[in-house]
């Protein structure tokens, strides 16, 4: 049976419909514990810190951090992903606020000490640079004056030295989603591709996607316009985030830690 091709909504709106259980089994979602270890170190294991998880998906970071005693609010655009997050939290005996919001228009102001956006939690997925910047602006607005922002995004240095198409082929695993027909545009730093996957009902689906890659200097400039005074950009290894990992052209993703210290 041919995959069901969808084009009516933006790909990031359609992708996560009825895809929570299969999403939780994707290879790139398996590093939760190690990623939360890094987050804890960044906030000095301070349980008083209030955290917002933007683009929380099925709640894997929100749930793990709540297990560790933190106060976390998870937000996402996908009702299906949020339903899966609530189901998982309930099964674990946890009460977590999972709310439906568009990251480009969050209702929070000066409420959180830390904002996280991991595994491309919204940022870099939008169809214009202006929309991506709105996500950074809204995450910043949600933070208190000396808040911290931790997020990952696609490393624009990688496709200058490597084939994105070959990278996706090498990363493919049986039963996982697959990216094909990748085309990287040097003028816009966008990768256009087709993702093929099977949803929780066993239906094969196909979506035309495009994602924005960023180079470190762009990220630094964007964050400094938002009054961040300290911006650290590191290599992002799933499940093993570390300040010891200097960003290189070999890293498919970058890890960004930004603070407003004054």
Secondary structure, 3 states (H helix, E strand, C coil): CCCEEECCCCHHHHCCCCCHHHHCCCHHHCCHHHHHHHHHHHCCCCCCCEEEEECCCCCHHHHHHHHCCCEEEEEECCHHHHHHHHHHHHHCCCCCEEEECCCCCCCCCCCEEEEEECCCCCCCCCCCHHHHHHHHHHHHHHEEEEEEEEEEEEECCHHHHCCHHHHHHHHCCCCCCEEEEEEEECCCCEEEEEEEEECCCCCEEEEEEEEECECHHHHHHHHHHCCCCEEEEEECCCCCCCCCCECCCCCCEEEEEEECCC
